[in-house]
């Protein structure tokens, strides 16, 4: 369970549960349309995995209700690593579309993540997918910071690391 979820969870009403369930359903439908898949690992009404197996779920999306400034919002997390808060978006559609874009760029693809650190100066994460039709890596995400505070913690030494991972459902 995500630490954020534990400390900010709100009592869930029938209406909240329905909103979470409908959001998951819309996201699954959009992923089906974008990536041509219709198999998922449904853990429960508000948790679904788009890769891995029942014992080792990957690209696991959880959507639940959070309370912020007295109002209830949806909160989404993928593998407890990436998260979205509905209150950061103008509409639920924008919130869901951001999640859909993230997932559809990874589902049934081989992903390469390159982390480049320059000691106390910069930190950059680039994400690519392997386009098998041309056998080349295509950039899908590039985030860089030279913020001294962030780099003091994230870039304590100069190094470049690379990780390659294939996201697909296992039998």
Protein Blocks (a to p, Z undefined) as FASTA:
>chain_A
ZZklmmmcccddfklmmmmmmmmmmmmmmmmmmnopabdcdfblmbccfedjfklcghia
cdddddeehiacddddehhlaccdfklpmbfklmmmmmmmmmmmmgopacdddddddehk
bccdddddddfklopacdfbdcddfbfklmmmmmmbgcdddddddddddZZ
